[in-house]
Amino acid sequence: MALYRLEAKIIGREKRGRSVVAAAAYRDGRKLHGEREGKTHDYSRRSKGVVESVILSPEGSPAWAGDPAKLWNSVEAGEKRADAQLAREFVLAVPPELSAKEQFQLSVAWAQKELVASGMVAEVSLHHTKTGKNPHVHILCTMRKLDGDKFSAKKATEWNDVGLLVNWRESWAGAVNAALEKAGRPERVDHRSLKDQGIDRLPEPKIGVAATAMKRRGVLADPDRFQLVRWVKSLNEVRPQMRDIQGPGEIRQFGTGKTWWEKSIIFMSRVRQTARETVLDTWNRLLGSRQTREQPNMPPPNRGPENSR
C-alpha cells in the first residue's frame, strides 16, 4: 500500500571524507571519476535497480549542468572546506500502486516545481528494489544557485529554513494523492505525524540498510533493528486492550463469548502464535547458518517433539 516518506539530509565531507561524485554515481548506478580525490567510483553493477534518472536545471543553465560528471565535480571543486556541505538529498517513497512511468513523472514534476524553480540543480533517480516492495526516489540537489556559467559564491541559506521543509513535506503528500486520484486509486497518504492524525499508535522504526545488509550476508541472523520493529508491532497490537483496561476496566472485543475474557481468547491465541512463530523462525535460521558453516552436507537434525527434551 502507499506509504508516506520524505527524508531530507545533507551530504558533506565531515563523514569519512565523503564525495558527492561518489554519492551521485551510487544513486544513478553509473561510473564517475572524482577529480578532487582522483578516484573512480564504479556503481554500474547497481544499474538494474535504477529505473530511470535525469538532471533538472533552471532555465538558462549552462550545458555542462546536464552532465553528471561535470556537474558534481564542479560542486566538489567549488567547496574548499574540509567539512563542507556538498549537496542536499531528498529520499521519497513513491506509491507501488503506480506504474514506473507514473512514479518517475510524479517525482520529476514535484522536483521541478518545488526545487528547481527556486534555483536548485537536481538529479532525480527512481530506484526499484529486488523485492519490489520499496520503490523510492533519490533527489540530489546543489547547495548553491547557478550564476551565469558557474555556481554562486554564496550558498542559498534560505533553503535551510525549517518552515520550507514543512512545506515540502505537505506538498509531496499532495502530489502523491493527486497522482493516485488521477490513476483511479483509492489509497491516500498523510504527511502528518500519527499524533496529529489522531492515531494512537507508536511509529515503527526504520530497519535501515546496515541491518538489512547484515541479515542478508548472514553476519547476524536477527539484527537488533529487526527485533525492535517486531517489538513495536507487538506493542501496537495490544495498545487497544491496554487503553480499555486503563479506562472502563475491561477489554472490548468483538466475537463469540459471554464475557470479555472469553472474547479475548482469540486475541491471546494470536499473540501466542505470533510469539511461537518468531521464536521458531529465529531458531531455524540459527540452526541453518550453523549447519552451513560446520557441516554443509549433513541434513538438519530432527527437532520433533520426541527429541525436544
C-alpha positions, 0 to 999 in steps of 0.5 A: 500500500502507499506509504508516506516518506520524505527524508531530507539530509545533507551530504558533506565531507565531515563523514569519512571524507565523503564525495558527492561524485561518489554519492551521485554515481551510487544513486544513478548506478553509473561510473564517475571519476572524482577529480578532487580525490582522483578516484573512480567510483564504479556503481554500474553493477547497481544499474538494474535497480535504477529505473530511470534518472535525469538532471533538472536545471533552471532555465538558462543553465549552462550545458555542462549542468546536464552532465553528471560528471561535470556537474558534481565535480564542479560542486566538489571543486567549488567547496574548499572546506574540509567539512563542507556541505556538498549537496542536499538529498531528498529520499521519497517513497513513491506509491507501488500502486503506480506504474514506473512511468507514473512514479518517475513523472510524479517525482520529476514534476514535484522536483521541478516545481518545488526545487528547481524553480527556486534555483536548485540543480537536481538529479532525480533517480527512481530506484526499484528494489529486488523485492519490489516492495520499496520503490523510492526516489533519490533527489540530489540537489546543489547547495548553491544557485547557478550564476551565469556559467558557474555556481554562486559564491554564496550558498542559498541559506534560505533553503535551510529554513525549517518552515520550507521543509514543512512545506515540502513535506505537505506538498509531496503528500499532495502530489502523491494523492493527486497522482493516485486520484488521477490513476483511479486509486483509492489509497491516500497518504498523510504527511502528518505525524500519527499524533496529529492524525489522531492515531494512537499508535507508536511509529515503527522504526526504520530497519535501515540498510546496515541491518538489512545488509547484515541479515542478508550476508548472514553476519547476524541472523536477527539484527537488533533493528529487526527485533525492535520493529517486531517489538513495536508491532507487538506493542501496537497490537495490544495498545487497544486492550491496554487503553480499555483496561486503563479506562472502563476496566475491561477489554472490548472485543468483538466475537463469540463469548459471554464475557470479555475474557472469553472474547479475548481468547482469540486475541491471546491465541494470536499473540501466542502464535505470533510469539511461537512463530518468531521464536521458531523462525529465529531458531531455524535460521540459527540452526541453518547458518550453523549447519552451513558453516560446520557441516554443509552436507549433513541434513538438519537434525530432527527437532520433533517433539520426541527429541525436544527434551 
